[in-house]
Amino acid sequence: MAESTFEEGILAALLQEFETHTLPRALDIKEKVYAGEPLLESDIELLEETLAEATRAKPRVDRHPELQDLFAHAVSLYHEITAKALENETRS
C-alpha cells in the first residue's frame, strides 16, 4: 500500500511540474520558433533537460496507461518545436 501511495505522490509531483513549468515554457518556445526566431541556449537546455526527464519518466508512464496520451502529446510538442527550429536554422 505504501508503495502505491509513494508512486501516486511521484506522479502528482511530475504532473504538477509539467503543468506549471515545463508545458508553459515549451509553449513559449513553440510560439517563438513559429515566429521565425532561433532557439536560445537556455531554450536548448530546457529541451535537453525535458528530454532527459521524459526518458527517466517513461517506465513510470508505461505502468500508467492513463498517462500515455499526455506523454505522447508532450513528445509530439517537443518534436514539433525542434523540427521548426531546425527549419528556421536551415533557412537563415
N, C-alpha and C positions, 0 to 999 in steps of 0.2 A: 504494500500500500504506500509506504513512504517513497519508494522509487517512482511510482506513478505521480505522486504529488510533486516530487522533485522535477520530473520530466515536464509536467504541466507548467511549473514555475519557469523553467528554462524557455519553454515555448512562448509563454506570455511575455517574458522579457525580450526575446528575439523579435516577436511581432511588434511590440511597443517601439523598440529601437528602429525597426524598419519603417513603421508608420510615421513616427515623429521626426526622424532624422534622415534616414537613408533615402526613402522614397521622395520626400520633398526636394532634397538636394539633387537626386537623379533627374527629377522633372525640370529643375532649373537648368541643369546641364543640357538636357534634351532641347529645351527652348533655345538655349544659346547656340547649339550646333545647327539647329534648323534655321537660325538667323544668319548662318554662314560664318560664325565665329569659330576660331580654333579652340581646342581644349587647352586649358592652362595646366601647369604641372600639378596644382592642387586637385584639379578635376581628374587627372590621370591617376593620382594617388588614391583618391576616393574610389574610383572604379576598380583599381587593383585590390584595395582593401575589401571592397564589397565582394569581388570575385573570390577572394580567399575565404571570406566568411561564408559565402554560399557553398563553397566546396566543403567546408567543415560542417555546415548545417545539413547537407544533402542526406546523409544517413538518417538523421533525425526526421527529416521531411518524408523520407521513404517509409518510415514507420507510422506516419500520419497522413493517410490519403486525403484528408480534408484540406491539407496544406499544399497539395501538389499543383493545383491550378494557380494558386498565388505564386508559388515558386516559379512555375513555367512562365507566367506573365512578367515576373521580375527579370528573369533571364532574358526574355524576349526584349524587354525595355533596354537592358544594357547592350544587347546585340544591336538594336536599332541605333542607340547613341553612338556606339563605336563605328558602325558602318557609315553613318552620316558624317562623323568626324573624319574618318578616312577619306570619304568623298570630298570633303572640304579641303583637306590637306593636298590631295592629288590635283585639285583644281587650281590651287594657288601656286 
